Amino acid sequence: MEAKKDKFIEMFNELYEHLKEVNDWDTSFYSLLHQGRNNDYIIRKYRDELDTVREVRNSIAHNNEYYFLPSNSLYTLLEEILEKVIDSPKISDFIDDNLMVIKEDTSIIKTIQDMKKHDYDQIPVVDQKGKYIELLTTNTIIRWMGDLKLDQSAKLIIEDVQIKEVLNYAEEDEVCEFISRDSKLDTLIDKHESIIKAGNKIDAFLITENGSKEEVLQGIITDWEIPEIYNKLNICVMRQEIFQ
């Protein structure tokens, strides 16, 4: 019991120091928890539980109440939160190193074949320097095909054109955000939630070295992959009794 109490206090202090550092603010844990401007997704999500952690810690540290110990669920919660915020996964841990892109002068027929082979419904188009231009989607390809001519047998005549010509049929409302590969996953979650709360949409997050559109594209996270990131940041703790 003594060891558990000491470890709980140790974890609390480590989290406290982390909050002071990221917020550049030497103040109380309560103020950091509720007013810290740079708190990440995990801290905001579990703010109420961390308030309970603070109360238990104060009872132990200030009142010397040895009998007043954290429950197993609260202890485990603090342990998992600490692991997530101190050693939070980065976007670079999530992206595929074998990113498939196409150059703007690539053949549309070859591209369609590659998309079918890999079961892609969209693929990033880059210029000769590897900088992002636009997403080529199956919807764009279908719109392009809608303008193709028919032969005497009413079959489409598909001319092998370059991707940059097909991109003329791309959706005008494509929304993408650039983000650094070294950003934490919760930074991406913050951006995503801000966009959704504003009533907007996001098609993809484009990953470069420092989050600049002038840099070589290194990865892409589509809106379909966002739920996977939420799952990766999820803390699976049963929230039942907090005291034993």
Residue pairs with C-beta under 8 A, 6 or more apart in sequence:
1 66
1 69
2 66
4 69
4 70
4 75
5 60
5 66
5 69
7 75
8 56
8 57
8 60
8 69
8 70
8 75
8 78
9 57
9 60
9 61
11 78
11 79
11 82
12 29
12 53
12 54
12 57
12 78
14 82
14 86
15 50
15 78
15 81
15 82
15 85
15 86
16 29
16 32
18 85
18 86
19 29
19 32
19 33
19 36
19 39
19 43
20 26
20 27
20 32
22 36
22 38
22 39
22 40
23 32
23 36
23 37
23 38
23 39
24 38
25 31
25 32
25 36
29 54
30 51
30 54
32 39
33 39
33 43
33 47
33 50
33 51
33 54
34 47
36 43
40 85
40 88
40 184
40 186
40 187
40 190
41 186
41 189
41 190
41 233
42 81
42 84
42 85
42 88
42 186
42 233
42 235
43 50
43 81
43 85
46 77
46 81
46 235
49 74
49 77
49 81
49 239
49 242
50 78
50 81
52 74
52 242
53 70
53 74
53 77
53 78
56 68
56 69
56 70
56 74
56 242
56 243
59 65
59 68
60 66
60 68
60 69
68 243
69 243
69 244
70 78
70 242
70 243
70 244
71 241
71 242
71 243
71 244
72 244
73 237
73 238
73 239
73 240
73 241
73 242
74 242
74 243
76 237
77 235
77 237
77 239
80 235
80 236
80 237
81 235
84 233
84 235
88 184
88 185
88 186
88 233
89 184
89 185
89 232
89 233
90 181
90 182
90 183
90 184
90 185
91 179
91 180
91 181
91 182
91 183
91 184
91 185
91 187
91 188
91 207
91 219
91 221
92 181
92 182
92 207
92 219
93 185
94 185
94 221
94 228
94 229
94 232
95 181
95 207
95 218
95 219
95 220
95 221
96 219
99 124
99 217
99 218
99 219
99 220
100 114
100 118
100 120
100 123
101 123
101 124
101 125
101 126
101 130
101 217
102 111
102 114
102 123
102 124
102 125
102 126
102 136
102 163
103 125
103 126
103 127
103 128
103 163
104 125
104 126
104 127
104 128
104 133
104 162
104 163
104 164
104 167
105 162
105 163
105 164
106 162
106 163
107 160
107 161
107 162
107 163
108 141
108 144
108 160
108 161
108 162
108 163
108 165
108 166
109 158
109 160
111 123
111 136
111 163
112 141
114 120
114 123
115 121
115 123
115 138
121 137
121 138
122 135
122 136
122 137
122 138
122 204
122 222
123 135
123 136
124 132
124 133
124 134
124 135
124 136
124 206
124 217
124 220
125 132
125 133
125 134
125 135
125 136
125 163
125 164
125 167
126 132
126 133
126 216
126 217
127 133
129 216
130 216
130 217
131 213
131 214
131 215
131 216
131 217
132 176
132 206
132 208
132 213
132 217
133 167
134 167
134 170
134 174
135 170
135 174
135 176
135 203
135 204
136 163
136 166
136 167
136 170
137 170
137 171
139 171
140 166
140 167
140 169
140 170
140 171
141 166
141 169
143 169
144 165
144 166
144 168
144 169
145 156
145 158
147 169
148 156
148 157
148 158
148 159
149 156
149 157
150 156
150 157
151 157
174 203
175 195
175 200
175 201
175 202
175 203
176 202
176 203
176 204
176 205
176 206
177 191
177 195
177 202
177 204
177 205
177 206
178 205
178 206
178 207
178 208
178 211
178 212
178 213
179 187
179 188
179 191
179 205
179 206
179 207
179 208
179 211
180 207
180 208
180 209
180 210
180 211
181 207
181 208
181 209
181 218
181 219
183 211
185 229
185 232
185 233
186 233
188 205
188 221
188 229
189 226
189 229
189 230
189 233
191 202
191 205
192 202
192 205
192 226
195 201
195 202
196 202
201 223
202 223
203 222
203 223
204 220
204 221
204 222
204 223
205 220
205 221
206 213
206 217
206 219
206 220
207 217
207 218
207 219
207 220
207 221
208 215
208 216
208 217
208 218
209 215
209 216
209 218
221 229
